[in-house]
Amino acid sequence: MFNLNKDNLNTKVEALADNSENLVNDASDAIKSKAREVSADISDKTDRAKSEANHLIAGLKALLTEYSDASKINQLKGQFSDKAHELKSAVSDEVSNAYYTGKQKATETVKENPLGTLALVAGAGLVIGFIFGTRQSK
């Protein structure tokens, strides 16, 4: 009888161990399954966050590039405009000065040497008449 109890106890312990092993295996499988689901969910959320961050960074880069380019263009436009006004002023002054100087020299030359000026103008007229006259007779 004592022997039967021992066998019965061994059977019960083995059954309990098997049940415990099955429960542990089931719990482990359930935990692994949940861990995979959570891992996949975290991975998806991480990928979405990464994609959104990359999109935001690209937008910021484009905005910075656009602002930088517009700023450079406006700066260059201002510099170009300033230089154009300086050039216009310088050319205008030089042309006015050259015209005034040329007019004075011509007036002085005509006053100092009226016959020489008349001969020069007549000679120029003859040359121009000869050139155009020759072309018309051909």
C-alpha positions in Angstrom: 0.0 0.0 0.0 2.8 2.3 0.8 4.3 1.5 -2.5 1.0 2.3 -4.3 0.9 5.7 -2.8 4.4 6.3 -3.9 3.6 5.3 -7.5 0.4 7.3 -7.4 2.3 10.3 -6.0 5.0 9.9 -8.8 2.2 9.8 -11.4 0.6 12.8 -9.9 3.9 14.7 -9.8 4.7 13.7 -13.4 1.2 14.8 -14.5 1.6 18.0 -12.5 5.1 18.5 -14.1 3.7 17.8 -17.6 0.8 20.2 -17.0 3.2 22.8 -15.6 5.4 22.4 -18.7 2.5 22.7 -21.0 1.3 25.8 -19.2 4.8 27.3 -19.3 5.0 26.5 -23.0 1.6 28.0 -23.7 2.4 31.1 -21.7 5.8 31.4 -23.4 4.2 31.0 -26.8 1.5 33.6 -25.9 4.2 36.0 -24.6 6.3 35.5 -27.8 3.3 36.1 -29.9 2.4 39.3 -28.0 6.1 40.4 -28.2 6.1 39.9 -31.9 2.9 42.0 -32.2 4.2 44.7 -30.0 7.6 44.6 -31.9 5.8 44.9 -35.2 3.6 47.7 -33.9 6.7 49.5 -32.5 8.6 48.9 -35.8 5.6 50.4 -37.8 5.4 53.4 -35.5 9.1 53.9 -35.6 9.1 53.7 -39.5 6.2 56.2 -39.6 8.0 58.6 -37.2 11.2 58.3 -39.2 9.4 58.9 -42.5 7.6 62.0 -41.0 10.9 63.3 -39.6 12.7 62.8 -42.9 9.8 64.6 -44.7 10.0 67.5 -42.2 13.8 67.7 -42.6 13.4 67.8 -46.4 10.8 70.5 -46.1 13.0 72.6 -43.8 16.0 72.1 -46.2 13.9 73.3 -49.1 12.6 76.3 -47.1 16.2 77.2 -46.1 17.4 76.8 -49.6 14.5 78.9 -51.0 15.1 81.6 -48.3 18.8 81.6 -48.9 18.4 81.7 -52.7 15.8 84.5 -52.4 18.0 86.4 -50.0 21.0 86.0 -52.3 19.0 87.0 -55.3 17.7 90.1 -53.6 21.2 91.0 -52.4 22.6 90.5 -55.9 19.7 92.5 -57.3 20.5 95.4 -55.0 24.2 95.3 -55.8 23.5 95.1 -59.5 21.1 98.1 -59.2 23.6 100.1 -57.3 26.3 99.4 -59.8 24.0 100.2 -62.7 23.2 103.5 -61.2 26.8 104.3 -60.6 27.7 103.3 -64.2 24.8 105.3 -65.6 25.9 108.3 -63.6 29.6 107.9 -64.6 28.7 107.4 -68.3 26.3 110.3 -68.3 28.9 112.6 -66.7 31.6 111.5 -69.2 29.3 112.0 -72.2 28.2 115.4 -71.0 31.8 116.3 -70.3 33.0 115.0 -73.7 30.2 116.9 -75.5 30.9 120.1 -73.7 34.7 119.8 -74.3 34.2 118.9 -78.0 31.8 121.8 -78.5 34.3 124.2 -76.9 37.2 122.9 -79.0 35.2 123.1 -82.2 34.1 126.6 -81.4 37.7 127.6 -80.6 39.0 126.0 -83.8 36.4 127.7 -85.9 37.1 131.1 -84.3 40.9 130.6 -84.6 41.0 129.3 -88.1 37.8 130.0 -90.0 39.3 129.4 -93.5 40.9 126.1 -92.4 37.6 124.9 -90.9 35.7 125.9 -94.1 38.3 124.0 -96.2 38.0 120.9 -94.0 34.2 120.9 -94.1 34.3 121.4 -97.9 36.8 118.6 -98.3 34.7 116.3 -96.2 31.6 117.2 -98.3 33.5 116.5 -101.5 34.6 113.1 -100.2 31.1 112.2 -99.1 29.6 113.4 -102.4 32.2 111.4 -104.3 31.4 108.2 -102.4 27.6 108.6 -102.8 27.8 109.9 -106.3 29.9 107.0 -107.4 27.5 104.5 -106.0 24.5 106.1 -107.6 26.1 106.2 -111.1 26.8 102.5 -111.0 
